[in-house]
Structures are given as C-alpha cells and as structure tokens.
Amino acid sequence: MEKFCHIKLFDLQLNGEMLLNDFSLSFVSLKSVCLLGESGSGKSVLLRALAKNPSLFQTNGKISFYFLESLDARDWKTEINFQNFDLETKEYLEKFLKSPFASQRYALIRKVLEQPDFLFCESLSSILSLKELSFFLEFLKKRGISLFYVTNQIEETPMFDYLQVIKSEKIAIEGPMLSVLQEEKLMKRLGFSLPFYVNMSIQLQYYGVVDKICLSKEELEEEIWKSN
C-alpha cells in the first residue's frame, strides 16, 4: 500500500503574528518535497508546529522530525547494527559520520534508523555540502523514506521532486520542481535567483548549445559534450 501524508489546511501564527496563511500539502511515499523561503518566513516554526500537533496531518505512515539535533557520536560504530546494511551503505555511513559535524549527522542517521516513512527535516546546509545532501537523498530513497525539507538555499532545490515557495505568509508558487524553477521572472520577484546550473543551461538553451534545462554540473557538461 502506498504511504501518504496530507497536511490539512491551517494558519500558522507566532505570538499573534501570522506566518503562514492557508498552508496545506499532500505527498506520497518516495517523493521528496522542498519548502523554500527567506529566513524568518516561518519554515522552522512550521516544522515544530507539525511535530507538536499530529492532528494537523493525516497519514497512513510513520513520521519523524529532525531539528539539527546533536548526539554523542564517539561510539556510533557500536550503536549502529551494521549487519542491517549492505557494503555500499556501510561505506557511506562510515564516510558520512567522519566529519566535524559528526554529532549532528549521527542524530540525523538515528532518525533514519527509526525507519519512518516520512522524514520532516530542517535545513542541513550547515552540516552537509550540496553533494553530500544529494547522496543523503539517494540514501533515503533506497530505504523508502520520503523527505519534507525546509530551506532558504535555492541551490538545494533541484534535488527535490516538488517545490513550494513561501512569500508574504502564503505559498506563492508550487509544483514539480523543474516547472517552478522555470518561472524565472516570478522567482526573481520572490527574491530568488535561479540555481547556477539551471540558470546557465537556460542561457545556453537560448543559444542552442544545450537542449534541456540541467540541474547539476555533471548534467550540464554531458549536454555540452553531446552538442559538440
């Protein structure tokens, strides 16, 4: 049975100030959703409101929340049962947890090991590079976990299936990630420049150098080589 999560229509307020008006969201298993908004737009407050009020959503799956927590990672090798993972996953976890941010990454992995169907997650930009975030998303997909992710970093958005953008207390635009990013003029009015490789490929597409919008350096290089 396909897992689903429906966040019901509701208003989000903090100290009497409206942060989000008429917010709702529906997504299913193996789909990733990114909520993009400027700092102070209410993204993290939204996650905490959802964590404290399960009545705000309907789901037939298990939900976990991660808020840049920290755990003592010194003995993580004895805490994680590596017999549950294949060799590729073991190598990934060992590399992932050998980091100056090991305590926060360890807390994140512990959330994954709870085996939720949906992981609601605060921005990881302070502890993961773009490449590491991409690998982490693939790691979640292999384990059947859908991610709802909030960030103010537009460069992270091409990794997700679905994108929502907050502006002035409302979702100003939402839809499949690529269709939202193609609304270049609207995104600029909302205060966001397009991700570098998306913007570059749009410009090159205009001059006939590439045939499609590219989401990464590797994808853009491949398209350029194909055109030569």
Residue pairs with C-beta under 8 A, 6 or more apart in sequence:
1 60
2 28
2 29
3 28
3 29
3 59
3 60
3 61
3 117
3 118
3 146
4 26
4 27
4 28
4 29
4 59
4 60
4 61
5 25
5 26
5 27
5 28
5 57
5 58
5 59
5 61
5 63
5 117
5 118
5 146
5 148
6 24
6 25
6 26
6 57
6 58
6 59
7 23
7 24
7 25
7 26
7 50
7 56
7 57
8 24
8 56
8 57
8 58
9 22
9 23
9 24
10 22
10 23
10 24
10 56
11 18
11 20
11 21
11 22
11 23
12 18
12 19
12 20
12 21
12 23
12 42
12 45
12 46
12 49
13 19
14 42
14 45
18 169
19 41
19 42
19 45
19 46
19 169
20 42
20 46
20 166
20 169
20 170
21 169
21 170
22 170
23 46
23 171
25 33
25 148
25 164
27 33
27 146
27 148
27 162
28 146
29 61
29 117
29 118
29 144
29 146
30 141
30 144
30 146
31 146
31 161
31 162
32 137
32 140
32 141
32 146
32 147
32 148
32 149
32 159
32 160
32 161
32 162
33 146
33 147
33 148
33 149
33 160
33 161
33 162
33 163
33 164
34 149
34 150
34 151
34 156
34 157
34 159
34 160
34 162
34 163
34 164
34 177
35 43
35 46
35 148
35 149
35 150
35 151
35 164
35 166
36 151
36 152
36 154
36 157
36 163
36 164
36 165
36 166
36 192
37 43
37 150
37 152
37 165
37 166
37 167
38 152
38 166
38 167
38 191
39 152
41 152
41 166
41 167
42 166
42 169
43 123
43 150
43 151
43 152
43 166
44 67
44 122
44 150
46 150
47 65
47 67
47 120
47 121
47 122
47 150
48 67
49 56
50 56
50 57
50 65
50 120
51 65
51 67
51 120
57 63
59 117
59 118
61 116
61 117
61 118
62 114
62 115
62 116
62 117
62 118
63 116
63 117
63 118
63 119
63 120
64 111
64 114
64 116
64 118
64 119
64 120
65 111
65 119
65 120
65 121
66 107
66 108
66 111
66 119
66 120
66 121
66 122
67 122
68 104
68 122
68 124
68 126
68 127
69 104
69 107
69 108
70 103
70 104
70 107
71 103
71 106
71 107
71 110
72 103
72 106
73 97
73 102
73 103
73 105
73 106
76 97
76 102
76 106
76 109
80 93
80 109
80 113
82 90
82 93
85 93
89 139
89 142
92 135
92 139
93 109
96 105
96 109
96 132
96 135
96 136
97 105
97 106
97 109
99 105
99 127
101 126
101 127
101 128
104 127
105 127
105 128
108 121
108 124
108 127
111 119
112 119
112 139
112 140
112 143
112 145
115 143
115 145
116 145
117 144
117 145
117 146
118 145
118 146
118 147
118 148
119 140
119 145
119 146
119 147
119 148
120 148
121 147
121 148
121 149
121 150
122 150
123 149
123 150
123 151
123 152
123 153
123 156
124 133
124 136
124 149
125 133
125 151
125 153
125 156
128 136
130 155
130 156
130 159
133 156
133 159
134 159
137 147
137 159
137 160
140 146
140 147
147 160
149 156
149 160
151 157
154 187
154 192
154 193
154 194
154 195
155 195
155 196
157 163
157 177
157 181
157 195
158 177
158 181
158 195
158 197
158 198
158 215
158 216
159 215
160 177
161 176
161 177
162 174
162 175
162 176
162 177
163 174
163 175
163 176
163 177
163 180
163 181
164 171
164 173
164 174
165 171
165 172
165 173
165 174
165 180
165 187
165 190
165 192
166 172
167 190
167 191
172 186
172 190
173 180
173 183
173 186
173 187
173 190
174 180
178 213
178 215
180 187
181 187
181 194
181 195
181 198
181 213
182 202
182 213
184 194
184 199
184 202
187 193
187 194
193 199
194 202
195 215
197 214
197 215
197 216
197 217
197 219
197 220
198 213
198 214
198 215
200 214
200 220
201 210
201 212
201 213
201 214
201 220
201 223
202 213
204 210
204 220
204 224
205 211
205 212
205 213
209 224
209 227
210 220
210 223
210 224
210 227
211 223
211 226
211 227
212 223
214 220
214 223
